């Protein structure tokens, strides 16, 4: 369990760095782990890069695929600070990620069981890891937009 907390902490750290670098983007951090090693990072770039597909999960999947030389990431785990949307859940399945760990539940469009259940039985899903820390970052971001 300590590895899970460590890796989710790294995804959260990346989300904070993302917020500092691109305050216009929703701060979502994502890492992909193979074995016990982080092989790719991703953050949300929808606004800063003006890309519909600029979600943290898709950016991390692209980076991992480029590094591994394959679009299939069997045996890998994804850690992301917000439950994936349907688009990202589809990409996770296509990449054949084995396990997903997420922090905050996505009450609007969560596709890992909260609103939709697009990953079962293909991907093992574990939600609510460092949930309060992930929610706190998202709340901080949305409060800053209103001020």
C-alpha atoms as one frame of an Amber mdcrd trajectory, in Angstrom:
protein
   0.000   0.000   0.000   2.891   2.392   0.661   3.912   2.250  -3.023   0.381
   3.249  -3.994   0.495   6.272  -1.673   3.975   7.165  -2.936   2.972   7.070
  -6.592  -0.273   8.976  -6.011   1.816  11.549  -4.144   3.980  11.878  -7.258
   0.892  12.376  -9.458  -0.337  15.033  -7.021   3.080  16.700  -7.004   2.947
  16.823 -10.794  -0.541  18.375 -10.644   0.798  21.152  -8.382   3.728  21.769
 -10.741   1.267  21.893 -13.615  -0.791  24.545 -11.831   2.297  26.704 -11.322
   3.390  26.343 -14.953  -0.050  26.717 -16.578  -2.572  28.328 -14.204  -5.224
  28.309 -16.950  -5.384  24.480 -17.010  -7.311  22.394 -14.479  -4.537  20.878
 -12.304  -4.671  17.161 -13.001  -1.509  15.099 -12.716  -0.954  11.610 -14.069
   1.913   9.132 -13.981   2.378   5.719 -15.540   4.355   3.099 -13.652   5.982
  -0.034 -15.045   7.351  -2.425 -12.451   8.183  -0.013  -9.690   9.445   2.783
 -11.948   7.710   5.922 -13.217   7.989   5.832 -17.004   5.800   8.793 -17.986
   4.117  11.909 -16.673   1.200  13.890 -18.018  -0.774  16.942 -17.043  -3.828
  18.715 -18.368  -2.977  20.993 -21.334  -6.421  21.613 -22.808  -6.320  25.379
 -22.382  -2.591  26.102 -22.638  -2.163  23.967 -25.791  -5.714  24.567 -27.059
  -6.215  20.809 -27.527  -9.488  18.966 -26.980  -7.503  15.819 -26.193  -5.069
  17.575 -23.851  -6.096  15.556 -20.797  -3.426  14.443 -18.329  -4.135  10.755
 -18.960  -3.812  11.067 -22.739  -0.613  13.096 -22.454   0.872  10.460 -20.116
  -0.229   7.603 -22.392   1.372   9.330 -25.404   4.630   9.835 -23.478   4.688
   6.217 -22.263   3.956   4.874 -25.747   6.727   7.010 -27.246   9.179   5.799
 -24.612   8.245   2.123 -24.864   7.865   2.075 -28.638   4.420   0.503 -28.349
   0.890   1.783 -27.885   0.212  -1.237 -25.676   1.161  -0.701 -22.053   0.391
  -4.132 -20.608   1.631  -4.551 -17.067   1.552  -0.807 -16.402  -0.363   1.104
 -13.760  -1.800   4.607 -14.050  -2.058   7.027 -11.131  -4.154  10.146 -11.749
  -5.479  12.799  -9.396  -8.997  12.882 -10.910 -11.158   9.977 -12.069 -10.888
   9.682 -15.878 -13.621  10.865 -18.240 -15.081   8.542 -20.924 -12.531   9.638
 -23.545  -9.611   8.848 -21.243 -11.179   5.588 -20.045 -11.408   4.453 -23.667
  -7.749   5.269 -24.189  -6.789   3.345 -21.032  -8.583   0.279 -22.359  -7.009
   0.645 -25.798  -3.547   0.936 -24.222  -4.288  -2.152 -22.108  -3.266  -0.533
 -18.820  -3.653  -3.145 -16.052  -4.537  -0.987 -13.054  -5.916   2.507 -12.461
  -5.538   4.408  -9.201  -7.280   7.763  -8.925  -7.731  10.372  -6.225 -10.811
  12.577  -6.541 -14.077  11.172  -7.835 -15.372  12.886 -10.991 -19.038  13.439
 -10.173 -19.834  14.955 -13.594 -18.324  12.436 -15.976 -16.301   9.856 -14.070
 -15.933   6.759 -16.225 -14.257   4.468 -13.703 -17.461   3.687 -11.843 -18.827
   6.974 -10.512 -21.061   7.980 -13.446 -20.079   5.412 -16.079 -18.304   2.096
 -15.669 -16.257   1.757 -18.841 -13.217  -0.030 -17.442 -14.617  -3.134 -15.743
 -13.538  -5.928 -16.161 -10.591  -4.895 -18.350  -8.817  -2.607 -15.868  -8.581
  -3.025 -12.093  -9.792   0.252 -10.559  -8.954   1.714  -7.156 -10.493   5.099
  -6.328 -10.217   7.607  -3.524  -6.427   7.369  -3.068  -5.345  10.637  -1.356
  -8.865  11.821  -2.150  -8.910  14.820   0.201  -5.537  16.093  -1.064  -6.658
  15.785  -4.691 -10.016  17.438  -3.982  -8.297  20.250  -2.083  -6.119  21.115
  -5.087  -9.108  21.146  -7.437 -11.135  23.321  -5.035  -8.209  25.737  -4.716
  -8.055  26.029  -8.509 -11.786  26.639  -8.996 -11.929  29.167  -6.135  -9.049
  31.080  -7.758 -11.028  31.276 -11.012 -13.882  33.014  -9.229 -11.755  35.611
  -7.455
